[in-house]
Amino acid sequence: MAEFVNIALRKRYPNIEVFGCGPNNEFHISDGPRSHKKIAELANRLKVDVFWEIESGHVSKEFQFIRAFPPISAVKLWWVNDSHQFLDLMVAKAPYFDRVFVSMKDDVQAFGKNAFWLPGSASLDVALDFNVPRVHDISFVGSMDSVHSKRVEIINMLKVDFPQINIKNNLFLDDMAFEYSSTKIVFNLSLNRDLNYRVFEALACGALLLTDRIGNGLLDLFEDGKDIIVYDTYEDLCQKIKYYLQHEDERKAIAKSGQLKVKKYHTVDNRIDSVINQLSDIFNEKSGLAPNHSSFISGNSSKALP
């Protein structure tokens, strides 16, 4: 996600300098014991106005959450995606930042008065409908490691009841989008009721999203039965797969509604709008801080590089 924000900012503000920092960025700083110190020193040396950390992948929990940054003079923003896994560690780090944007709506209050809900999104540079035949009835693209034991269990059951299910482990960028574009229904099962990026990316690619009842703002963003389909039990899931495979027009209409809603309201650009709207308030709060029109993106974007 860090790389997608970086790209979107550069397109929108060509006269503003945007620097990416962290593993596999323009300023490559590998994960390690001194990583945060090096990033802070670089931000101060470049005299950036805005320091924006985007949490997107974890080589080490210590690198992401336990080590505190040295002082940085810039406005400091943090976009938190994985509070459903590391809430206590993240809350402990949050006071360092001027604003914390939290993807999981149910966790916003835990981060204090300077926290705001900023759900995930789709990058339309990547999550594209390839307009190819939807040859797969149902697909899942994502992680199947030991952390996702419940997901693995349910998918193994689906393989018995729907042997045609298409399973792809950890595809990204165009490969991911092509799989979503080639399927009629995308199955989603969250790890811990997290509003994950699969929700937005599958919809952007024009598939019908069939997801568990996540919470965390899902039904504030999308309407069940109109934009997405929500299931509650395994039996409910199977019944809805069968129903929407048999009712093509209804399936296509819901998929199209969800796709249009993502493209209008839930893109990376939409999320940047929300952050930019906060910046003027932050600058007003910081007396004597004069913008020199540069910003700084910190995050692990190794999975988002071309």
N, C-alpha and C positions, 0 to 999 in steps of 0.2 A: 504493500500500500504506500510506503514512503516514496517509492519511485513514481507511482502514478500521481501522487500529489505534486511531486517535483515537476513532472512533465506538464501537468495542468497549470501550475503557477507560471511556468515559463511561457506557455502559450498565451495566457491571459495578460501577463504583465511583462512584455518584452523589454521594457526599460528598467526593470528591477532585477538586480542580481540575486539569483537563487543558487545556493550551494548545497550539495548533498554530502553528508558525512557519515561514516560508519563502514562496516564491511561492504565491499563492492560498490562504493560510491566514488564520486570525483575525488574527494579526500578520503582515501582508504585508511581507516583505522580499525585494525583487527580487534576482536573481542579479547580482553585480557585484563589483568589487575590494574593497569594504568589507563584503560581506555577512556573512562569518563574524564579523567584529568586532562588527557590529550585533547579531547573534544572541547572541553571548556576553555583551555588555553587557545585553541584555534579560533573559537567563536569570539573571544575577547580580542585576539590579534587582528581579526578581520573587521572588528567593530560592527558586527551585525546588529540590526534593530530587533529582529525576531528570531528566537531560537525555538524550533518546533520539533519535539521528539515524537516520533510515531512508532509505537510498539508494534512490531510485526515479525515475530519469530524470535526464538530464544536459543542461543548457543549455550548460555549459562544464565540461570536465574539471578545469580549475584551480579552479573554484568547489567542486567536489565533493572533490578529492583533494589538491591541491598546497598550497593555503593552510591554514596551521595555525590552529586556534582560539586566541584569547587564553585565559588561565586561566578556568575555570568551576568554582565551588566545589561544584557538585552532583555526584552520581554520574553518570558519563558512559557511555552505552551506544551501540553502533553495530551496526545490522543491515545486513550487506553482501550485496547480491544479484548484483552483476555482476563478481565476481572472475575469471570466465572471460574477461573482456575487459581488465581494468585491474589485474591482480594486483599488479604491482610498485608502482604508485602507491598502491594501497590498503594494502599491507603497510607502506609507509613512514609512513602516517598512523595506523595501528592503535595504536601505543604511547600515544597521547593518551588512549585510552579505558580505563575500568576493566574492561569486558567487550566483546568483539567477537563477534557472532553471525553466522555465515557460512552462506549458503544452499547453497553448493557444498561437499559433504562432502570432496572430494578436495583442497580448498584450506585446510582448517581448520588443519592443522599449520603452514602458512607464516605464520599470524598470531600464533603464539606461545602461551604457556601460558594466557593469559586468553581464548582463543578457543574457541568451542563451535559445534557444528553446529546450525543452526536453518533447516530447509528451508522453501521457500515454502509457500503455503497457499491456501485459497479463502475469500473472504468470503461467507458465506451470505446476507448482505444483498443481494448482487449476483449471485453465481453460483447462480442458481435454475433448476430444471427447470420450464419453462413448461407442461409437459404438453400440448404441441401435437403434431399429426401430424409424424412425422419424414420429411419430404418429400424431403430430400436424402440421397443414398446416402453421399457423402463430402464433407467440408468442411474448409477451412482458413481460420482467422481470424488475422491477424497481419501483421507487417511483411514487405514485399517490396522493401525498398530495397537499395542496392548492397552494403551490408555482408553481406547474406544471399544472395550470388550462388549458392551451392550449392543453397539452398532454392528460388530462382527457377528454376534449371536443372531440379530434380526436379519441381517443380510444372508446368513447361512440358511435361515428359515425361508426367506424369499427365493433362494435358489431352488428349493424343493417345490414350492408352490408356483413359481414363475421361472422355469428353467431358462427362459430367453433373456433374463435380466443381464444387462451389460454393466460390468464392474471394472472401473479403472482406478488404480491406486496412484494418487498424487500426481495428476497432470496439471500443468499450468499454462497460462497465456493462450496462444492460439490452439494448442492441443486440447486444452480444457473446453474452450469455446466451441470447437468443432464437435466434441462429444455431446455437449448440451444441445447444439444445433441439429444433431442427428437423432435426437430422441424425442419421444412424445411426452413422457413423464419423467421428471427428475425426482428421485427419492431423497429426502433429507431426514436425518436423525441427529439432533444436536448432542453435544457431549454433556452439557450440564445446563440445559435450557438456554443456551447461548444463541443470540441472533447472529448467525454466522454469515460469511460472505457468500456461501453457496445459495442462500436465499436470493440475493440480489443478482448474482451472476447467472444463475439458471433462468430466472425471469427475463433478464436482458437478452438472453439468447433465444427466447421465444418458446421455451418448454413449459409445460404445466408443472408447477411445483407442488409436490405432495409432501408436507412436512408435519413433524410432531408439533404439539401445542406448546410452543416455546415460551411464551411470555416475553419479558424484556422489550415490550413495545411492538412486537410483531403485528398484533391486530390494531395498533394505532396507525400503522403504515399501510397495511393491506387488509382487504375485506375477505373473510373466509367465504368461499362459494362464488365470489366475483373475480378476485385477482389471484387467489391461491386456494388450495384445498388443505385443510387441517385434519389430521387423524388423531385418535385418542388411544386406541389399542391396536394390537396386531391384527385382530379380526376386522376392525374398522379399516385399517390400512389395506388389507387384501380386498375387502368389498369395494373400496373406492378405486383401487387399481383396475379391478374388473369392470366397474361401472364406466370409468372414463376411457377405457380402451374400447368399450362397446358404443359409447356416445361421442362420436368424433366431433360433431359440430359444437357440442357443449364444451368439450375439452379445448378445442381451438379458441373458442370465444373467451374462456377464462384465461388461457395462456396469453392471448393478445392483450387483454385488459391488464394483466400483471406486467407484461412487457412495456406497455405504454406508460404505466405508472412509474416504473423504474426510470425510464428515459426522461420523464418529466420532472420527477421529484427526488430521485435517489441515485444520482451520479456523484462522482468525485467533485465535479464543479459545484453541485448543490451543497456539498459539505464544506467546500472552501468558502462559499458565500456565508455560511453560518459562522465560520471562524473569523472571517474578515469583519463581519458585523460586530464582533466582540472587540476587535483591536482598537477602535477609536476610544472605547471606554477605558481600555487598559492604559493607553497612552495618556489619557486625561488623569488617570490615577497616579501615574508616575511623573511627578513634577520634574521639569528640567530635562526630560528625555526627548531629544529632537531626532526624528527619523532621518536617516540618510539613504533610505530606499534600498535596503538589502535584507534578505531573509536567509534562513539557514535551516535545512531539513536534516534531522538526524534519525537514522533508522537502518535496520538490516533489510536491504532490498534485493538480496541475492536471488530471490525467487521471482523478482519482477523485472529483471534485466532482459533485454532482447536476446 
